[in-house]
Amino acid sequence: MKRFIRVSSSFYLLIVLFTHLILLLSQGVLAKDLRIVKPKDGAITKIVLSPGRTTILNFSSKPGKVLIGNQGSFSIQYVENDIAIAPITAASHSNLFVYMRGKRFSFDLVTANQSFSDTLVQIQDQDSEKVRVKIHE
């Protein structure tokens, strides 16, 4: 005589979700390919970088000046409206300030595992969403 064990549908759902999570982790899909950031005035945005990989900070216009706190920890290159940043060591950490159009953007650069690092971060200015109206008198 055969015996059957009753398994609820929620158990099957849990198994399917767990399997998908394992597949995503194994493919590196959890790495953030594109992240859109709209920093508020005075806010410090955390950027997670991975050794051996470059992270791109993309701005709406070309940055005017860039200052980095720990210059020996990161490699920085400028390409049009992008700033390409790569950590020199696995323990690199620094702050970064980007000046453009009379604004200052502040960043905290940290190094972490490749699975959790940023690849492309698009920085959107809060003011770019405001509609400017010219009043004629």
ABEGO torsion letter per residue (X at the ends): XBBBBBBBAAAAAAAAAAAAAAAAAAAGAABBABBBBBBBBGBBBBBBBBBGBBBBBBBABBBABBBBABAAABBBBBBEABBBBBBABAABBBBBBBBBGGBBBBBBBBBBBAAABBABBBBBBAAAABBBBBBBX
